[in-house]
Amino acid sequence: MALFIAFVIKLYAILALSCRHLAFSISFESLHSANHLFIFAIIMKRTPIILLLLIPLLALPQAQFTDVTSSKGFLTFTPAHSFGSGVSAADYDSDGDIDLYILTDGSSDNMLWRNSGDGSFELLQSALSIPMNSRAALWFDYDGDHLLDLVVAGDCLGASGSCPDEDFVKLFRQLQDGSFQDVTAQSGLTTGREVEGVFGGMAAGDINNDGHLDLVLDYWNGNVFLYQNEGDGTFEDISIIKGVSKSSDYWQPLIFDMTGNGWSDVYLTVDNDPNLFWENNADGSFEEIGTSLGLDNSHNDMGACFGDFDNDDDLDIYITNIERDLPGKHNALFENRSNGEQVLFEEVSKTAGVSAGGWGWGITFLDADNDMWLDLAATNGPVDTYVLDDKAKFWKNNGDFTFTDISAEARFNTNLDATTLISLDYDRDGDLDLVQTLKADQDPVAVKLLENQLNTSSEFGNYLVVKPRMVGANHWAIGSKVGIRTGSGVQSRAITAGNSFYGQEPSEAFFGLGEISMVDEVTVVWPGGAKSTVSNVSVNQILTLEDQDVLHAPGLLTAKNIEASVVELRWGHMSTIQSEFLIERSESSDFISVETFNTEGSKYSYTDETAISGTYYYRVKASNGEIHSEPSNTALVSTEDVVLSVSPEDNFKIYPNPSQGSFNISLPAEVSGQIELQLVTLAGRVIEKRFYSNETMVKELHVQTNTAPGIYLLKLGFENGVPVVRKVFVQR
């Protein structure tokens, strides 16, 4: 009835513009049987003309979901305590079908269900079949060998045994024969030990554009951990260095370039406190700007997902909340209203009709009826003993910035207490299905596979699936944006690793196309900002689009003095067809006048031995001998202030370290005279310089700095001694 009323309202609006044209708008093509003609004759006698005009509208395709869990043979298991466990979907064995990894509480093994390609699943026994109090898992190629690896994360809540004695983050490397090897010990992923709080969520993305996927893991009543992939099979915890380490109640993170500068940002949902948006400054640093973007929602935010719901070629954000007996709390839809000069989001959930979600957890944007507009599905459920009639929600996108609740019509309106919700076309029949995980003490099978029955409809629309794939280490193109253009407009999708709540959707873009039979243009914006485009693409197929003809801009460039007149440059790169790198050096940031050096395309470093005393700006471009990529970030270094190696002596003490910007330096007794203090970035730029007099043989200096959070080198110069360098950490 809600859908019927919505159509009536829309139709009256159209009639107000042009009644006489609508008088002849009935589509007799839809009345293609004798039965339909008989019904039509009755309607002609008994129905007012305004309702008659609704016939072709009500014939639009309708997504309906059927629970096929039992018929697929999924087994009984118990999810992790209280908040439940998640599910991750990916084609881990690259056979074209989407497989599922389902998490448990450790009383039984985590389960890898391999998609057989005929609509059935097979439970595999492997190294991934581990008894662990698991919350979430991510498929991602951490070592760049074009095989999907898996990271699994959990916590101590409800777990047996002593938490510090167990790893609650585990990394499994996929080998060439399809088996998996536990590589946690050598990986450097150590947050699973002695971590307080409940695991909140994780996401993977390339934060420094070197082609290797980094990780964000966070905890409710805990910290954020940002792990940088070193490209050698190990990760480094750079949370403090980047200034993102702060205790709060974190849930699902997202990693994607939301500011359009070609570098992945980090968005964190936070329970009770403002959500955090860490902007990637493209120079190795992050800045929290959630308030200025309008993304600092401060309710009980939990799940999060991307989707271009208004088809304007930018990505909007939807987050789940708790709508209950507290004022102002509801699910939030953030419409992306950015322009070329400013990035800005506006919360529009109430006007769009998607605020009333209940006690929300997992969510997904999906075009469930293939009508070219992204619908929304949300799964709900109160924690513990809070009583709430909390049915799942399905909102149909009306194509006019509003949604209509058709949960009952779509048969997605159960009262199940659920955790994760993801969408995928598991049976490759051209419509999107749903997978939902449940909390404990409900259905013995705590997962629901809900098959979309759209393809059984005579009005089943066309579709296109796009798989972006990269030649380099980030083979599954995590962080790319896929867009299509047709005569009806544009659509766009984000390729991510980690979304919903404890969930992951396949690294492919699904587009509903209605009656459109040819896509004018498909575009992939790769991580870093380079683009690939193909034209005149047929529908109802899976299209793989690769970057083998793309020159990506080099990744994060750093520069530092290693001795007088010698500068060492290092950068990362999403390798493709480059035959060389061009290093540009200038004495001004606008690079009007440059000196150019080159090195072969397989090397990601260069030593400049001609940097005489002065300040220099560097940037790097990839080249195939004919064309050049966009430049890397700019690195600044001053050869007048040579940063020496860190002294091995321990008689200079800095405390506290890390600090909030205020710290003390203990000096040895032999130090006297004038002391020069410099605070230097890791790229070699001097950002503060001070002088102290130690004529009275002061044994301690107090330093107060207002510099941004990060890691710096503190250089101390003395009249009667060798300069000393120490690392200092500033966090806010």
C-alpha positions in Angstrom: 0.0 0.0 0.0 2.9 2.4 0.8 4.3 1.8 -2.7 0.8 2.3 -4.2 0.4 5.7 -2.4 3.8 6.8 -3.5 2.9 6.1 -7.2 -0.3 8.0 -6.8 1.5 11.1 -5.4 4.0 11.0 -8.2 1.3 10.6 -10.8 -0.7 13.5 -9.6 2.5 15.6 -9.8 2.9 14.6 -13.4 -0.7 15.3 -14.2 -0.3 18.8 -12.9 2.2 19.4 -15.6 0.4 17.7 -18.6 -2.9 15.9 -18.2 -3.7 15.6 -21.9 -0.5 13.7 -22.7 -1.2 11.2 -19.9 -4.7 10.5 -21.2 -3.0 8.4 -23.9 -0.2 7.0 -21.8 -1.6 3.5 -21.1 0.8 0.8 -22.3 -1.3 -1.9 -24.0 1.9 -3.9 -24.6 1.8 -4.9 -20.9 -1.6 -6.5 -21.5 -0.2 -9.5 -23.4 -2.6 -12.2 -22.4 -6.3 -13.0 -22.5 -6.4 -12.9 -18.7 -4.8 -9.5 -18.7 -7.3 -8.2 -21.2 -10.2 -9.6 -19.1 -8.9 -7.8 -16.0 -8.4 -4.7 -18.0 -12.1 -4.8 -19.1 -13.2 -5.0 -15.5 -10.9 -2.2 -14.5 -12.3 0.0 -17.3 -15.8 -0.4 -15.9 -15.1 -0.1 -12.1 -11.9 2.0 -11.8 -11.5 5.8 -12.0 -9.2 6.9 -14.8 -6.5 8.0 -12.2 -6.2 4.4 -10.9 -6.2 3.1 -14.4 -3.1 5.0 -15.2 -1.3 3.2 -12.4 -1.4 -0.2 -14.3 1.9 0.2 -16.1 3.5 1.7 -13.1 2.5 -1.2 -10.8 3.9 -3.6 -13.3 7.5 -2.4 -12.6 9.8 -5.1 -11.4 9.7 -5.9 -7.7 12.6 -7.4 -5.8 11.5 -10.2 -3.4 13.8 -12.3 -1.3 13.5 -15.9 -0.4 15.4 -17.7 2.4 17.3 -20.5 0.8 19.7 -21.2 3.7 18.5 -24.7 4.4 18.5 -25.8 0.8 22.1 -24.8 0.5 23.2 -26.9 3.5 24.7 -24.3 5.8 25.5 -25.7 9.2 24.6 -24.8 12.7 27.1 -22.6 14.5 27.2 -20.0 17.3 28.3 -16.5 16.6 30.6 -14.4 18.8 29.0 -13.2 22.1 26.7 -10.2 22.3 27.4 -8.3 19.0 27.7 -11.4 16.8 30.0 -12.3 13.9 30.3 -11.2 10.3 30.6 -12.6 6.8 33.1 -11.8 4.0 32.3 -12.4 0.3 34.9 -12.8 -2.4 35.9 -15.0 -5.3 38.9 -16.3 -3.3 39.8 -19.1 -5.8 39.3 -16.9 -9.0 36.8 -19.3 -10.6 34.2 -16.6 -11.3 31.9 -17.4 -8.4 31.6 -15.6 -5.1 32.6 -17.6 -2.0 31.6 -16.9 1.7 33.7 -17.0 4.8 31.5 -17.1 8.0 32.8 -16.3 11.5 32.0 -18.1 14.7 32.6 -17.8 18.5 35.3 -20.5 18.7 33.1 -23.3 19.9 33.2 -24.4 16.3 35.5 -23.6 13.4 35.2 -20.6 11.2 33.7 -21.8 7.8 34.9 -21.3 4.3 32.0 -22.1 1.9 33.2 -22.5 -1.7 30.7 -21.6 -4.4 30.4 -24.5 -6.7 29.1 -22.4 -9.6 25.8 -24.3 -9.9 24.0 -22.5 -7.0 25.4 -24.8 -4.3 28.1 -24.4 -1.7 30.8 -26.8 -0.4 32.3 -26.5 3.1 36.1 -26.7 2.8 38.5 -27.8 5.6 41.6 -25.7 5.5 43.9 -23.7 7.7 41.1 -21.1 7.7 38.9 -23.6 9.7 40.0 -22.2 13.0 38.2 -22.2 16.4 38.4 -18.5 17.3 36.1 -15.9 18.9 35.9 -14.1 15.6 34.1 -10.9 14.6 35.2 -10.0 11.1 37.5 -11.1 8.2 38.8 -9.5 5.1 39.9 -11.0 1.8 42.8 -8.9 0.4 46.0 -9.6 -1.5 48.5 -8.4 1.2 51.6 -9.7 -0.6 50.8 -8.7 -4.2 50.9 -12.2 -5.7 47.4 -12.0 -7.2 46.0 -14.5 -4.7 43.5 -13.4 -2.1 44.8 -13.7 1.5 42.6 -13.5 4.6 42.9 -11.5 7.9 40.6 -12.6 10.7 40.0 -10.5 13.8 38.1 -11.0 17.1 38.3 -10.2 20.8 38.1 -11.7 24.3 34.4 -10.9 25.0 32.9 -14.3 25.8 36.0 -16.1 24.7 37.5 -19.0 26.6 41.0 -18.8 28.0 43.2 -15.9 28.8 43.1 -13.1 26.2 46.8 -12.1 26.4 47.8 -15.7 25.6 45.9 -15.7 22.3 46.2 -14.0 19.0 42.9 -12.4 18.1 44.2 -11.1 14.8 45.4 -13.7 12.4 46.8 -13.4 8.9 46.6 -16.3 6.4 48.6 -16.3 3.1 47.1 -18.2 0.2 49.6 -20.4 -1.6 49.8 -21.3 -5.2 48.1 -24.6 -4.6 45.0 -22.9 -3.0 46.0 -23.8 0.6 46.6 -21.3 3.3 49.5 -20.6 5.6 49.3 -18.8 9.0 51.8 -15.9 8.7 50.7 -13.9 11.7 53.9 -14.2 13.6 56.1 -12.7 10.9 53.5 -10.1 9.7 53.7 -7.6 12.6 49.9 -7.6 13.2 50.0 -7.7 16.9 46.8 -5.9 18.0 45.1 -9.1 19.0 47.2 -9.4 22.1 46.4 -7.5 25.3 43.8 -5.3 23.6 40.9 -4.0 25.7 37.5 -3.7 24.2 35.3 -5.4 21.6 36.6 -5.6 18.1 34.9 -2.8 16.1 35.7 -3.4 12.5 38.4 -3.2 9.8 39.0 -2.1 6.3 41.8 -2.4 3.8 43.1 0.3 1.4 46.2 1.8 -0.1 46.9 4.9 2.0 50.3 5.8 0.4 49.7 4.8 -3.3 52.5 2.2 -3.3 50.2 -0.6 -4.6 50.3 -2.5 -1.3 47.1 -2.6 0.8 47.2 -1.2 4.3 44.9 -2.0 7.2 42.7 -0.1 9.7 41.5 -2.1 12.7 39.6 -0.5 15.6 37.9 -1.4 18.9 34.8 -0.4 20.8 36.2 0.9 24.1 39.7 0.8 22.6 42.0 2.3 20.0 42.4 2.7 16.2 45.3 0.8 14.7 46.7 1.9 11.3 49.0 -0.7 9.8 51.2 0.3 6.8 52.0 -2.6 4.4 55.8 -2.5 3.9 55.6 -4.6 0.7 57.8 -7.3 2.1 55.2 -9.4 3.9 55.2 -7.3 7.0 53.1 -4.4 8.5 54.2 -1.5 10.6 51.9 0.1 13.2 52.0 3.8 12.3 48.9 4.8 14.4 50.9 7.1 16.6 53.1 8.4 13.8 50.0 9.4 11.8 48.2 10.8 14.9 45.2 8.6 14.6 45.7 6.7 17.8 42.9 7.8 20.2 40.8 5.8 22.6 37.0 5.8 21.9 34.1 3.5 21.0 34.8 2.7 17.4 32.8 0.5 15.0 33.0 0.1 11.2 35.7 2.0 9.4 35.8 2.8 5.7 38.8 3.5 3.5 38.3 5.4 0.2 39.3 8.7 -1.5 36.4 10.8 -0.6 38.1 14.2 -1.1 39.1 13.5 -4.7 42.8 14.2 -4.4 43.8 10.6 -5.4 44.7 9.5 -1.9 42.6 7.3 0.3 41.0 8.8 3.4 39.7 7.0 6.5 36.2 7.4 7.9 35.4 5.9 11.4 32.0 5.4 12.9 32.0 6.2 16.6 29.5 5.2 19.3 28.3 8.3 21.3 31.1 10.6 20.1 31.5 12.4 16.8 32.5 10.3 13.8 36.0 10.9 12.6 37.1 11.7 9.0 40.9 11.4 8.6 41.8 13.3 5.4 44.9 12.0 3.6 47.0 15.1 2.9 49.0 13.3 0.1 52.3 13.9 2.0 52.3 11.1 4.5 50.1 12.9 7.1 46.4 12.8 8.0 44.2 15.6 9.4 40.8 15.0 11.1 38.2 17.2 9.3 34.9 15.4 10.0 33.2 18.6 11.3 34.1 20.7 8.3 32.8 18.0 6.0 29.5 17.6 7.9 30.3 14.0 8.7 30.8 14.3 12.5 27.6 12.6 13.4 27.6 12.0 17.2 24.9 9.4 17.9 25.3 5.6 18.3 26.8 5.2 14.9 27.8 1.6 14.0 27.5 0.3 10.4 28.6 2.3 7.3 28.5 1.9 3.5 29.1 3.9 0.3 26.6 4.4 -2.5 25.7 6.9 -5.2 22.0 6.9 -4.4 21.2 10.1 -6.4 23.2 9.1 -9.5 25.3 12.2 -9.7 28.6 10.4 -10.0 29.8 11.0 -6.4 29.6 8.7 -3.4 27.2 9.2 -0.6 27.4 7.6 2.9 24.8 5.8 4.9 25.3 4.8 8.6 23.2 2.9 11.1 22.2 4.1 14.5 19.8 3.4 17.3 16.4 5.0 16.9 14.8 4.5 20.3 13.6 6.6 23.3 16.4 9.1 23.1 15.9 12.4 21.2 17.4 12.9 17.7 19.0 9.4 17.2 18.3 7.8 13.8 20.0 6.3 10.8 21.8 9.0 8.8 22.1 9.4 5.0 24.9 11.8 4.0 24.4 13.2 0.6 27.6 14.2 -1.1 27.2 17.8 -2.3 30.9 18.4 -3.1 31.9 20.7 -5.9 35.2 21.2 -7.6 36.4 23.5 -4.8 34.8 22.1 -1.6 34.1 18.7 -0.2 30.8 18.8 1.7 28.1 16.3 2.9 24.6 17.0 4.1 22.5 14.7 6.3 19.2 14.1 4.4 17.9 10.9 6.0 14.5 12.3 7.1 13.6 14.1 3.9 14.7 10.9 2.0 12.6 8.7 4.3 15.4 6.4 5.6 15.9 7.7 9.1 13.6 5.3 11.0 15.8 2.2 11.0 15.4 0.8 14.5 18.5 -0.5 16.3 20.7 -0.7 13.2 23.8 -2.8 12.4 24.7 -4.0 9.0 23.6 -2.2 5.8 24.0 -2.3 2.1 23.2 -0.1 -1.0 22.0 -2.3 -3.8 19.9 -1.9 -7.0 17.7 -4.8 -6.1 15.2 -4.3 -8.9 17.6 -3.3 -11.7 15.9 0.0 -12.2 19.2 2.0 -12.2 18.6 3.4 -8.7 20.3 2.2 -5.5 18.0 0.9 -2.9 18.8 0.4 0.8 18.6 -2.6 3.1 19.3 -2.5 6.8 19.5 -5.3 9.4 18.6 -4.6 13.0 18.5 -6.0 16.5 18.9 -4.8 20.1 21.7 -6.0 22.2 21.1 -8.2 25.3 17.8 -7.6 27.1 16.6 -4.3 25.5 13.1 -5.1 24.2 12.3 -3.6 20.8 10.1 -4.6 17.9 12.9 -4.2 15.4 12.2 -5.5 12.0 14.7 -5.5 9.1 14.2 -2.6 6.6 14.1 -2.4 2.9 13.7 1.0 1.2 13.1 1.3 -2.5 14.8 4.3 -4.2 12.1 6.3 -6.0 14.6 8.2 -8.2 13.6 11.6 -6.8 15.8 11.8 -3.7 13.3 9.8 -1.6 12.8 6.2 -0.6 9.7 4.1 0.2 9.7 1.4 2.8 8.6 -1.8 1.0 10.1 -4.2 3.6 7.0 -6.4 3.6 6.6 -6.5 -0.2 10.3 -7.4 -0.6 9.9 -10.0 2.1 12.8 -8.5 4.1 11.0 -7.6 7.4 11.8 -10.3 10.0 12.4 -9.6 13.6 15.7 -11.5 13.7 18.4 -10.0 15.8 21.1 -9.6 13.2 24.6 -8.3 12.8 26.0 -8.1 9.2 24.2 -7.5 5.9 25.9 -7.7 2.5 24.7 -7.9 -1.1 26.1 -10.0 -3.9 25.0 -12.0 -6.9 25.9 -15.4 -5.5 24.1 -17.4 -8.3 25.2 -15.1 -11.2 21.6 -14.7 -12.5 21.7 -11.0 -12.9 20.1 -9.8 -9.7 21.6 -9.0 -6.2 21.0 -11.4 -3.3 21.6 -10.8 0.4 23.6 -12.5 3.1 22.7 -11.7 6.7 24.3 -13.0 9.9 22.5 -13.4 13.2 23.4 -13.1 16.9 23.2 -16.1 19.2 20.1 -17.9 20.6 17.9 -17.6 17.5 17.8 -19.8 14.4 20.3 -22.6 14.8 21.9 -21.5 11.5 23.0 -18.0 12.3 23.3 -16.9 8.7 20.6 -16.3 6.1 21.2 -16.5 2.4 18.3 -14.6 0.8 17.9 -15.1 -2.9 16.5 -12.3 -5.0 13.6 -13.6 -7.2 13.7 -10.7 -9.5 14.9 -12.7 -12.5 11.7 -14.7 -12.4 9.8 -11.6 -13.2 8.8 -10.9 -16.8 9.9 -7.3 -16.3 13.4 -8.4 -15.2 15.8 -5.6 -16.2 19.2 -5.7 -17.8 22.4 -5.4 -15.8 26.2 -5.0 -16.1 28.9 -6.3 -13.7 32.3 -4.6 -13.9 35.5 -6.1 -12.4 38.4 -3.6 -12.3 41.7 -5.4 -12.0 45.2 -4.0 -11.8 48.5 -5.4 -13.1 50.4 -4.4 -9.9 50.2 -5.6 -6.3 46.7 -4.2 -5.7 45.2 -6.7 -8.3 41.6 -6.4 -7.1 41.8 -2.6 -7.5 40.7 -1.8 -4.0 40.0 1.9 -3.8 38.9 2.4 -7.4 35.6 3.9 -8.5 33.6 2.4 -11.4 31.2 4.6 -13.3 28.9 4.1 -16.3 27.1 6.5 -18.6 24.0 5.8 -20.5 21.3 7.8 -22.2 19.5 7.9 -18.8 22.4 9.4 -16.9 25.3 8.2 -14.8 25.9 5.7 -12.0 29.0 5.0 -9.9 30.2 2.4 -7.4 33.1 2.1 -4.9 35.4 -0.9 -4.8 36.2 -1.4 -1.2 37.5 -4.0 1.3 35.4 -3.7 4.5 31.9 -2.2 4.8 28.5 -2.7 6.3 29.2 -4.0 9.9 31.8 -6.8 10.2 31.2 -7.3 6.5 32.9 -7.4 3.1 31.3 -7.3 -0.4 32.9 -8.6 -3.6 35.4 -6.3 -5.4 33.1 -5.8 -8.4 30.5 -3.2 -9.4 26.9 -4.2 -10.2 24.7 -1.9 -12.2 21.0 -2.3 -12.9 20.1 -1.0 -16.3 16.3 -1.5 -16.8 15.5 -1.6 -20.5 18.9 -0.1 -21.6 20.6 -2.5 -24.0 23.9 -0.7 -24.5 26.2 1.2 -22.1 27.7 4.3 -23.7 30.8 4.4 -21.5 32.4 2.5 -18.6 35.0 4.4 -16.6 37.3 3.2 -13.9 39.1 5.8 -11.7 42.0 3.8 -10.3 43.6 4.4 -6.9 45.7 7.5 -7.4 43.4 9.1 -9.9 44.3 7.7 -13.3 41.4 6.6 -15.6 40.5 3.9 -18.0 37.5 4.1 -20.3 35.7 1.8 -22.7 32.8 2.6 -25.0 29.7 0.9 -26.3 29.5 -2.0 -23.8 26.9 -4.7 -24.2 24.7 -5.5 -21.2 24.0 -8.7 -19.3 27.7 -9.6 -18.9 30.6 -9.5 -16.5 33.2 -7.1 -17.9 36.8 -7.2 -16.6 38.6 -3.9 -17.2 42.4 -3.8 -16.6 44.9 -1.0 -16.2 47.7 -2.5 -18.4 47.8 0.7 -20.5 47.8 3.1 -17.6 50.7 5.2 -16.2 49.9 5.7 -12.5 51.3 8.6 -10.6 54.1 7.5 -8.2 53.1 6.9 -4.6 54.3 8.7 -1.5 57.7 10.5 -2.1 60.0 11.1 0.8 63.3 13.0 0.7 66.1 13.3 3.3 69.7 14.3 3.6 72.0 11.5 4.3 75.1 13.7 4.2 76.0 17.1 2.9 74.9 17.7 -0.7 73.4 14.1 -0.9 69.6 13.6 -0.8 68.0 10.2 -0.8 64.6 9.9 -2.5 62.1 7.0 -2.1 58.7 6.4 -3.5 56.1 3.7 -4.0 54.3 2.9 -7.2 51.3 1.0 -8.6 53.4 -0.6 -11.4 52.2 -1.0 -15.0 53.9 0.1 -18.2 56.6 2.5 -16.9 60.0 2.1 -18.4 61.6 4.8 -16.3 60.9 7.4 -13.6 61.7 11.1 -14.1 62.9 12.9 -11.0 62.3 16.7 -11.1 64.2 19.1 -8.8 63.4 22.7 -8.4 64.2 25.6 -6.1 60.6 26.7 -6.1 57.4 24.9 -5.3 55.8 25.8 -8.6 58.5 23.8 -10.6 58.7 26.6 -13.2 62.4 25.9 -13.6 63.4 22.2 -13.1 66.4 19.9 -13.4 65.5 16.4 -14.5 67.1 13.1 -13.6 65.9 9.6 -14.5 66.2 6.1 -13.2 64.9 2.7 -14.5 61.3 1.8 -14.1 61.9 -1.1 -11.7 63.6 1.1 -9.1 61.7 3.2 -6.6 64.6 5.2 -5.2 67.2 7.7 -6.3 70.2 9.4 -4.7 70.8 13.0 -5.7 74.5 13.8 -5.1 74.4 17.2 -6.7 72.2 19.0 -4.1 74.5 21.9 -3.1 73.6 24.0 -0.1 70.0 25.3 -0.4 66.3 24.3 -0.3 65.0 21.9 -3.0 61.6 20.6 -4.0 61.4 17.2 -5.6 58.6 15.3 -7.4 58.6 12.1 -9.6 56.7 11.0 -12.7 56.4 7.6 -14.3 57.2 7.5 -18.0 57.1 4.9 -20.8 59.4 7.0 -23.0 56.6 8.8 -24.8 54.1 10.0 -22.2 54.3 10.8 -18.5 52.1 10.2 -15.6 50.8 12.9 -13.2 53.5 13.8 -10.7 53.9 12.4 -7.2 53.5 14.6 -4.1 56.2 17.2 -3.6 58.9 16.6 -1.0 60.9 19.4 0.4 64.5 19.2 1.8 67.0 21.7 3.0 70.6 20.7 2.5 71.7 23.5 4.8 70.3 21.5 7.7 71.7 18.0 7.4 69.9 15.5 9.6 72.5 13.1 11.0 72.0 9.5 11.9 70.3 8.8 15.2 72.9 8.7 17.9 73.3 5.4 19.7 74.2 7.2 22.9 71.5 7.0 25.6 72.5 9.9 27.8 69.9 12.2 26.3 66.5 11.4 27.6 63.2 12.7 26.1 60.0 12.2 28.1 57.1 11.8 27.8 57.5 10.3 24.4 54.9 10.1 22.8 53.6 13.4 24.2 50.8 15.9 23.6 53.4 18.4 22.3 54.9 19.1 25.6 58.1 17.2 26.6 61.3 17.4 28.5 64.9 16.8 27.5 67.4 15.6 30.1 71.0 16.7 29.3 74.3 15.1 30.4 76.5 17.0 32.7 79.2 17.8 30.1 76.8 19.9 28.0 77.4 23.7 28.2 77.1 26.8 26.1 74.5 27.5 23.4 72.2 24.7 22.4 70.4 24.7 19.0 67.1 22.7 18.8 65.5 21.8 15.5 62.2 19.9 14.9 62.4 18.2 11.5 59.9 16.2 9.5 60.9 12.7 8.2 61.1 14.3 4.8 63.9 16.6 6.1 62.0 19.8 6.4 62.8 22.0 9.4 59.6 23.2 11.0 60.9 24.7 14.2 64.3 26.1 15.2 65.2 27.4 18.7 68.3 28.4 20.7 68.9 27.8 24.4 71.7 29.1 26.6 73.1 26.6 29.1 75.6 28.8 30.9 74.2 27.8 34.2 74.6 24.1 33.4 70.8 23.4 33.4 70.2 19.6 33.4 66.8 19.7 31.6 65.1 21.6 28.8 61.3 22.0 28.5 59.9 22.1 25.0 56.3 23.1 24.0 55.3 22.7 20.4 52.0 23.2 18.5 52.9 21.1 15.5 50.5 18.6 14.0 50.4 15.1 15.3 53.1 12.8 13.8 56.6 11.5 14.1 59.5 14.0 14.0 63.3 14.1 14.4 64.5 16.3 17.2 68.0 17.5 16.4 70.2 19.0 19.2 73.4 20.9 18.3 76.0 21.9 20.8 79.1 24.1 20.9 81.2 21.4 22.5 79.9 18.2 21.0 78.5 16.2 18.2 74.8 16.8 17.2 72.3 14.3 18.5 69.1 13.2 16.8 66.1 11.6 18.5 62.7 10.5 17.3 59.8 12.2 19.0 56.1 11.3 18.7 53.4 14.0 18.9 49.8 13.0 19.4 46.7 14.9 20.4 
